[in-house]
Amino acid sequence: MALVAVGLLIAVPCALAATKVSMRDQAFIRAAEQNGLTVVKLGEMASHKGLRDGVKEFGRLMARDQRAINSQLKALAAKKGVSLAGSLDERHQVLVEETAGFADSDFDNAYTTGMSKLLKAENRRFKDEAAATSDADIRAFVNNASSVLIEYYLRIDVMHR
């Protein structure tokens, strides 16, 4: 009986922690995970498959830095009791597979175009979340990650032109 009581004392606060995160914040965290996993996969692909050295280097750096952001996001989600998929959903997997179908300069163009669009949308999503969330931990994560995402968006936008 004592073990059941101890189990309840542990489980109830964890359940309450999860309910304190708004649905909007939960949706943001889950979308950020999907986009982050996609950025890593595409970056790894670009580092091997890119034709231009600039594309290869950008992909390598983007994958490295996004892995760090993903680790921070995973820790935040665990702290807030938000479950993550841990792998790409169908929509994001299709994007990765479609990009993999290109070769040489067509790959470079598809990658830079796709990353430019994805990073632009992700920057907008992060800006909106920073304004909307009332959670200090989520806001701190967003502000930290935003600086990296903005830098990479500016770099890919120049590369894409």
URCOR-V51093 format. One record per pair of residues at least 12 apart in sequence whose ideal C-beta (glycine too) atoms are under 6 Angstrom apart, sorted by the first residue. I is the first residue (numbers start at 0). GAP is how many residues later the second one is. D is the distance in Angstrom with one decimal. If there is no record, write none. Layout:
# URCOR-V51093
i = <I,I>
gap = <GAP,GAP>
d = <D,D>
This chain:
# URCOR-V51093
i = <16,17,20,20,24,24,24,25,27,28,28,31,32,33,33,34,35,35,35,36,37,38,39,39,39,40,41,42,42,42,43,45,45,46,46,48,49,50,50,50,51,53,54,61,64,68,75,111,111,111,114,115,115,115,118,118,121,122,122,122,125,125,128,129>
gap = <64,63,59,61,108,110,113,56,101,48,53,41,51,55,58,87,30,33,34,51,54,27,23,26,27,55,57,16,19,20,19,13,65,12,13,58,58,53,54,57,56,105,53,90,83,76,65,44,47,48,41,40,41,44,33,34,27,26,27,30,16,20,13,12>
d = <4.7,3.0,4.7,5.9,5.5,5.8,5.5,5.2,4.8,5.3,5.0,5.7,4.9,5.8,5.1,5.4,5.5,6.0,4.5,5.4,4.6,4.4,4.9,5.0,5.8,4.9,6.0,4.3,4.0,3.1,4.9,2.7,5.0,4.2,4.0,5.5,5.6,4.9,5.5,5.1,5.5,5.9,4.7,5.7,5.4,4.9,5.1,5.9,5.4,4.1,4.9,5.0,5.5,4.8,5.8,3.9,5.7,5.3,5.9,5.5,5.2,4.8,5.2,4.7>
